[in-house]
C-alpha cells in the first residue's frame, strides 16, 4: 500500500498498534491480537521511533477495556458500543460481540479512510469519520439502547472544558450506560509530552492528579471502578522483564498513578 502520512494526535494511533503487534509476536501475549500484527506488516510506516515499553503497556490497557466491554455486553445483549478514537484497533475482532450488538468506531476522516483498508463494515458494525467533539455525528446512533462508550488514550488530547462538554452530550443523548476512559497525572505526563511532541507533534492537554475532579465534571456519572494501569491484573500476563521494569516504576509516586483507567455508570 502507499506510504501512510498522519500527524499529531492522529499519528499516535501507531503507538498502541505497534505495542499490540509486538505483544502478539512475544512468547507471552496479553491480547493475542493477530490483526494488529497483520496490519503492521502491511503498513508503509516507520514504527521504530515509538517506545516499545510504552507500546507493550498499551496491550495491558487494551485488555482491561476489552474485559469491561465484554462484561457490559453479556449483561446488555442489545447494547450499542461506541469506540471513540478507534485508530486501527481491532477491539471488535477481539471481543466478538453477538449480532444483537451494534458497534460504532469513530475517528478522524484520515484515520477512518486508512482503517477501511483493513476493516469492513457490516449491518452491525459501522465506522464514523469525524472528530469526536464535532456536533453532527452522534445523532446517527441509536439513543434508546444501553450504551458502552470507550475512549482509550483519547481525552488527554482534549482540554478539560472539551471533555466536560463532550461528557454532557453523551449523558444527555443516551438513556443509560457506561463510559470508560483513562487519565494521566501531571508529573508522569511531563516526559511523555516531550516525546510525543518530538515524534508526532501531538500535545497532551488534560492531566488529572485528583480523580474527584473528574467525578464532578458531570453529575450523571457515577464512578464504579478505578484501575491504576501499573496495578492491573493483566500486568501479570506480560513477560517477566517488562513486569520487573513496570513494577520498579510503581515504587515512585510519579509513576504509581501515572495512568488510571476509570469506568462510570450513567442514566437519565
C-alpha positions as CSV (number, residue, x, y, z in Angstrom):
1,X,0.0,0.0,0.0
2,X,1.0,3.6,-0.4
3,X,3.1,5.4,2.3
4,X,0.8,6.5,5.2
5,X,1.2,10.0,6.4
6,X,-0.7,11.0,9.6
7,X,0.3,13.8,12.0
8,X,-0.3,15.0,15.6
9,X,-3.0,13.1,17.6
10,X,-3.8,11.0,14.5
11,X,-0.3,9.6,14.4
12,X,-0.4,8.5,18.0
13,X,-2.5,5.5,16.9
14,X,0.7,3.8,15.7
15,X,2.0,3.6,19.3
16,X,-0.6,1.2,20.7
17,X,-0.9,-0.6,17.3
18,X,2.9,-1.3,17.4
19,X,2.7,-2.4,21.0
20,X,-0.1,-4.8,20.3
21,X,1.8,-6.2,17.3
22,X,4.9,-6.7,19.5
23,X,2.7,-8.3,22.2
24,X,1.3,-10.8,19.7
25,X,4.7,-11.8,18.5
26,X,6.0,-12.3,22.0
27,X,6.0,-15.7,23.7
28,X,3.7,-14.4,26.4
29,X,1.0,-12.4,24.7
30,X,-1.6,-10.4,26.7
31,X,-4.0,-9.7,23.8
32,X,-3.2,-12.4,21.3
33,X,-4.2,-9.8,18.6
34,X,-3.1,-11.3,15.3
35,X,-4.9,-8.4,13.5
36,X,-2.5,-5.8,14.9
37,X,0.4,-7.9,13.7
38,X,-1.0,-8.2,10.2
39,X,-1.8,-4.5,9.9
40,X,1.7,-3.5,11.0
41,X,3.2,-5.8,8.4
42,X,1.1,-4.2,5.6
43,X,1.6,-0.6,6.7
44,X,4.3,1.5,5.0
45,X,5.2,3.3,8.2
46,X,8.5,3.6,10.2
47,X,7.4,2.5,13.7
48,X,10.9,2.2,15.2
49,X,10.7,5.7,16.7
50,X,7.9,4.6,19.1
51,X,8.8,3.4,22.5
52,X,8.3,-0.4,22.7
53,X,7.9,-0.3,26.5
54,X,5.1,2.2,26.3
55,X,3.6,0.2,23.5
56,X,3.6,-3.0,25.5
57,X,1.8,-1.4,28.4
58,X,-0.9,-0.3,25.9
59,X,-1.7,-4.0,25.4
60,X,-2.5,-4.2,29.1
61,X,-4.7,-1.2,28.9
62,X,-6.5,-2.6,25.9
63,X,-7.1,-5.9,27.7
64,X,-8.8,-4.1,30.6
65,X,-11.1,-2.2,28.2
66,X,-11.9,-5.4,26.3
67,X,-12.9,-7.1,29.5
68,X,-15.1,-4.2,30.6
69,X,-16.8,-4.2,27.1
70,X,-17.4,-7.9,27.2
71,X,-18.8,-7.7,30.7
72,X,-21.2,-5.0,29.6
73,X,-22.3,-6.8,26.5
74,X,-23.0,-10.0,28.5
75,X,-25.4,-8.0,30.7
76,X,-26.9,-6.0,27.8
77,X,-27.4,-8.2,24.8
78,X,-28.8,-5.3,22.7
79,X,-26.1,-2.8,23.6
80,X,-24.7,0.0,21.4
81,X,-20.9,0.1,21.7
82,X,-19.1,3.4,20.8
83,X,-15.3,3.1,20.4
84,X,-14.0,6.7,20.3
85,X,-10.6,7.4,18.7
86,X,-10.5,3.8,17.5
87,X,-7.4,4.2,15.3
88,X,-6.5,0.8,13.9
89,X,-7.5,-1.1,16.9
90,X,-9.2,-4.5,16.4
91,X,-11.3,-4.4,19.6
92,X,-14.4,-5.6,17.8
93,X,-12.5,-8.6,16.5
94,X,-11.1,-9.4,19.9
95,X,-14.4,-9.1,21.8
96,X,-16.6,-10.8,19.1
97,X,-19.9,-9.2,20.1
98,X,-23.1,-11.0,19.1
99,X,-25.2,-9.8,16.2
100,X,-27.6,-8.2,18.6
101,X,-25.0,-5.5,19.4
102,X,-24.4,-2.6,17.2
103,X,-20.8,-1.3,17.2
104,X,-19.6,2.1,16.0
105,X,-15.9,3.0,15.6
106,X,-15.3,6.8,15.5
107,X,-12.1,8.7,14.4
108,X,-10.9,11.4,12.2
109,X,-11.6,11.1,8.5
110,X,-8.0,10.4,7.6
111,X,-7.9,7.6,10.1
112,X,-11.1,6.0,9.1
113,X,-10.0,6.2,5.4
114,X,-6.9,4.2,6.4
115,X,-9.0,1.9,8.7
116,X,-11.2,0.9,5.8
117,X,-8.1,-0.7,4.1
118,X,-8.2,-3.3,6.9
119,X,-11.8,-3.5,8.3
120,X,-15.1,-3.8,6.5
121,X,-18.5,-2.5,7.7
122,X,-21.4,-4.8,8.2
123,X,-25.0,-4.3,9.3
124,X,-23.8,-4.5,13.0
125,X,-20.5,-2.6,12.5
126,X,-20.1,0.9,11.3
127,X,-17.2,3.4,11.0
128,X,-17.8,7.1,11.5
129,X,-15.4,9.6,10.1
130,X,-15.4,12.6,12.4
131,X,-13.6,14.3,15.3
132,X,-15.4,13.1,18.4
133,X,-16.1,16.6,19.5
134,X,-17.8,17.6,16.2
135,X,-21.5,18.3,16.5
136,X,-23.0,16.2,13.7
137,X,-22.2,12.6,14.2
138,X,-23.7,11.5,17.5
139,X,-27.3,11.8,16.2
140,X,-26.8,8.9,13.8
141,X,-26.5,6.4,16.7
142,X,-29.5,4.7,18.4
143,X,-30.1,6.6,21.7
144,X,-32.6,4.3,23.4
145,X,-30.4,1.3,24.0
146,X,-27.8,0.7,26.7
147,X,-24.5,2.3,25.6
148,X,-21.0,1.3,26.4
149,X,-18.5,4.0,25.4
150,X,-14.8,3.6,25.3
151,X,-12.3,6.5,25.0
152,X,-8.9,4.8,25.2
153,X,-6.0,7.2,25.1
154,X,-8.2,10.0,23.8
155,X,-9.2,12.5,26.4
156,X,-5.7,13.6,27.3
157,X,-5.6,15.3,23.9
158,X,-8.7,17.4,24.7
159,X,-9.0,20.3,27.2
160,X,-10.9,19.8,30.4
161,X,-13.6,22.0,29.1
162,X,-13.9,19.9,25.9
163,X,-14.1,16.7,28.0
164,X,-16.8,18.2,30.2
165,X,-18.8,19.4,27.2
166,X,-18.5,16.0,25.5
167,X,-19.5,14.0,28.6
168,X,-22.5,16.3,28.9
169,X,-23.5,15.5,25.3
170,X,-23.1,11.7,25.8
171,X,-25.1,11.5,29.1
172,X,-27.8,13.7,27.7
173,X,-28.1,11.7,24.4
174,X,-28.1,8.1,25.7
175,X,-30.7,6.9,28.1
176,X,-28.2,4.8,30.2
177,X,-24.9,3.0,30.0
178,X,-21.3,3.2,30.9
179,X,-18.3,5.1,29.8
180,X,-14.6,4.0,30.3
181,X,-11.6,6.3,29.7
182,X,-8.1,6.9,31.1
183,X,-6.5,9.9,32.7
184,X,-2.8,10.7,33.1
185,X,-1.3,12.6,36.1
186,X,0.7,15.8,35.6
187,X,4.0,14.5,36.9
188,X,4.2,11.5,34.7
189,X,3.0,13.3,31.6
190,X,6.0,15.7,31.5
191,X,8.5,13.4,29.8
192,X,5.8,11.9,27.6
193,X,4.7,15.3,26.5
194,X,8.2,16.0,25.1
195,X,8.5,12.6,23.5
196,X,5.1,12.8,21.8
197,X,5.8,16.3,20.6
198,X,9.1,15.2,19.1
199,X,7.8,12.1,17.4
200,X,4.2,13.0,16.4
201,X,3.6,16.7,17.1
202,X,0.7,15.7,19.4
203,X,0.1,17.8,22.6
204,X,-1.2,16.4,25.9
205,X,-3.8,19.0,27.1
206,X,-5.6,17.4,30.1
207,X,-4.0,15.8,33.1
208,X,-5.6,14.7,36.4
209,X,-4.0,14.3,39.8
210,X,-7.2,14.2,41.9
211,X,-9.8,11.8,40.5
212,X,-12.5,13.6,42.4
213,X,-12.1,16.4,39.9
214,X,-13.2,14.0,37.2
215,X,-16.2,12.9,39.3
216,X,-17.7,16.4,39.4
217,X,-17.4,17.1,35.7
218,X,-20.8,15.5,35.2
219,X,-23.5,14.9,37.8
220,X,-25.0,11.9,36.0
221,X,-21.7,10.0,36.1
222,X,-21.1,7.6,39.0
223,X,-17.6,6.0,39.2
224,X,-17.8,2.3,39.6
225,X,-14.2,1.2,39.1
226,X,-10.7,2.7,39.1
227,X,-7.7,0.7,37.9
228,X,-4.2,2.2,38.1
229,X,-2.7,0.8,34.9
230,X,0.5,-0.5,36.6
231,X,-1.7,-2.3,39.1
232,X,-3.9,-4.0,36.5
233,X,-4.3,-7.8,37.0
234,X,-3.3,-8.1,33.3
235,X,0.2,-6.8,34.1
236,X,0.9,-10.4,35.3
237,X,0.5,-11.6,31.7
238,X,3.5,-9.6,30.5
239,X,6.9,-11.2,30.1
240,X,9.0,-11.2,33.3
241,X,11.3,-8.4,32.1
242,X,8.5,-6.0,31.5
243,X,6.8,-6.8,34.8
244,X,10.1,-6.1,36.6
245,X,10.5,-2.8,34.9
246,X,6.9,-1.6,35.4
247,X,6.9,-3.0,39.0
248,X,10.0,-1.0,39.7
249,X,8.4,2.2,38.4
250,X,5.5,1.9,40.8
251,X,7.9,2.4,43.7
252,X,8.0,6.0,42.6
253,X,5.0,8.2,43.4
254,X,5.4,9.9,40.0
255,X,4.6,6.7,38.2
256,X,2.4,4.8,40.7
257,X,-0.7,6.6,39.4
258,X,0.8,7.6,36.1
259,X,-2.3,6.5,34.3
260,X,-5.7,5.4,35.7
261,X,-8.5,3.7,33.9
262,X,-11.9,4.8,35.0
263,X,-15.3,3.3,34.5
264,X,-18.5,5.3,35.1
265,X,-22.2,4.4,35.0
266,X,-24.9,6.9,34.0
267,X,-28.6,7.2,33.4
268,X,-31.1,9.9,32.7
